[in-house]
Amino acid sequence: NETLSRWINEAGLTDCVHRLGLRSDVARVTAALDAATCCSVSESFGLVLGEAMACGVPCVTTDLAGPVALVGELGRIIPVGDAAALADAWQSDLNLAPSARLEWGDRARRRIQDQFSLQSMVQVYEHLYRQLSQERHESRNAESAALYHPSGARRSD
């Protein structure tokens, strides 16, 4: 991306920004991060946070419904557009003691496995589909009942 390269050069960040290109070892690279961040102003889920949590990486996110639901109590949540809060959250993550970081990483990994694994998501969708089907069935029964008198004669509305 030429535009990104130009911005990095113009900002004088070429010594500290490393563009890695296409990678086949993303899990290994993700696990090496000090922190993962989703500082979007609009985000439906925040998949990058789930991937980071699965790798035991501390996460910071803006207070948007999807990412907040994903990280739960295991992420640092900041207001959208609050750069100072973002910096403070990063500092807190970077200052975690090694034992606290390992314990957090284990809890984060379990959260993703328990609540967002393929099997878990299939169960969530199956439950949703059953619930919607039942509601539709109940709605149709109510509509049918409204069309007929108790005697079985059709109403003439």
C-alpha positions in Angstrom: 0.0 0.0 0.0 1.8 3.1 -1.3 -0.3 5.5 0.7 0.4 3.7 4.0 4.1 3.7 3.2 4.1 7.4 2.4 2.3 8.1 5.8 4.9 6.1 7.7 7.7 7.9 6.0 6.2 11.3 6.4 5.6 10.6 10.1 9.2 9.5 10.5 8.2 6.1 11.7 10.1 3.9 9.4 12.4 2.7 12.2 9.5 1.5 14.4 6.7 0.5 12.0 7.3 -2.9 10.4 5.1 -3.9 7.5 5.2 -7.7 7.4 3.4 -8.4 4.2 1.4 -11.6 3.6 1.9 -14.1 6.4 1.0 -17.7 6.9 1.9 -17.7 10.6 -0.6 -15.1 11.9 -1.3 -17.0 15.1 2.4 -17.0 16.0 2.7 -13.3 15.2 -0.5 -12.5 17.1 0.7 -14.4 20.2 3.9 -12.2 20.2 1.9 -9.0 20.6 2.1 -7.0 23.8 -1.5 -5.9 23.4 -4.3 -6.0 20.8 -6.5 -3.0 20.1 -9.8 -2.3 18.4 -10.3 1.4 18.6 -13.0 1.7 16.0 -15.8 4.2 16.0 -18.2 1.5 14.5 -17.6 -2.3 14.8 -20.0 -5.2 14.8 -17.8 -7.8 16.4 -14.1 -7.2 16.6 -12.7 -10.5 15.3 -9.1 -9.4 15.8 -9.8 -9.2 19.5 -11.1 -12.7 19.6 -8.1 -13.9 17.7 -5.8 -12.1 20.1 -7.6 -13.4 23.2 -7.3 -17.0 21.8 -3.6 -16.3 21.7 -3.5 -15.0 25.3 -2.9 -11.4 24.3 -4.4 -8.5 26.5 -7.0 -6.5 24.6 -8.2 -2.9 24.6 -11.4 -1.9 22.8 -13.7 1.1 22.4 -17.0 0.8 24.1 -19.0 -0.6 21.2 -21.5 -3.4 21.8 -19.9 -6.1 19.7 -16.3 -5.9 20.9 -17.4 -5.3 24.5 -19.6 -8.5 24.4 -16.6 -10.3 23.0 -14.0 -9.2 25.6 -16.4 -9.1 28.5 -14.6 -8.5 31.8 -11.3 -9.6 30.3 -10.7 -6.5 28.2 -10.0 -2.9 28.9 -12.8 -0.8 27.6 -12.4 2.9 26.7 -14.6 5.6 25.3 -14.6 6.1 21.5 -12.1 8.8 20.5 -10.4 9.0 23.9 -6.7 8.9 23.1 -5.6 9.4 26.7 -7.7 6.5 27.9 -6.3 4.4 25.1 -2.7 5.2 26.1 -3.6 4.5 29.8 -5.1 1.1 28.9 -2.0 0.2 26.9 0.3 1.2 29.7 -1.7 -0.9 32.1 -1.4 -3.9 29.8 2.3 -3.4 29.3 2.8 -3.2 33.1 1.1 -6.5 33.8 3.3 -8.8 35.9 4.2 -11.9 34.0 2.1 -14.1 36.3 -0.9 -11.9 35.9 -0.5 -11.8 32.2 -0.3 -15.6 32.0 -3.4 -16.0 34.2 -5.3 -13.4 32.1 -4.2 -15.1 28.9 -5.5 -18.5 30.2 -8.9 -16.9 31.2 -9.2 -15.1 27.8 -8.4 -18.3 25.9 -11.0 -20.3 27.8 -13.6 -17.5 27.2 -13.0 -17.7 23.5 -13.1 -21.5 23.5 -16.2 -21.7 25.7 -18.3 -18.9 24.2 -17.0 -18.4 20.6 -15.9 -21.8 19.3 -17.5 -23.2 16.3 -19.5 -25.7 18.4 -20.6 -22.9 20.8 -21.7 -20.6 17.9 -23.6 -23.5 16.3 -25.5 -24.1 19.5 -26.3 -20.3 19.8 -27.7 -20.3 16.2 -29.7 -23.5 16.7 -31.3 -22.0 19.8 -32.1 -18.8 17.9 -33.6 -20.7 15.0 -35.7 -22.9 17.4 -36.9 -19.8 19.2 -37.8 -17.9 16.0 -39.6 -21.0 14.6 -41.6 -21.4 17.8 -42.5 -17.7 17.8 -43.6 -18.0 14.1 -45.7 -21.1 14.9 -47.3 -19.3 17.9 -48.0 -16.3 15.7 -49.7 -18.4 13.0 -51.8 -20.2 15.6 -52.9 -16.9 17.0 -53.8 -15.6 13.5 -55.7 -18.8 12.7 -57.7 -18.6 16.0 -58.6 -15.0 15.3 -60.1 -16.0 11.9 -62.6 -18.5 13.3 -65.4 -18.5 15.9 -65.2 -21.0 18.7 -68.1 -22.9 16.9 -65.8 -23.5 14.0 -67.6 -21.1 11.7 -65.4 -18.7 9.7 -65.6 -15.1 10.8 -66.8 -12.6 8.2 -64.6 -9.6 9.1 
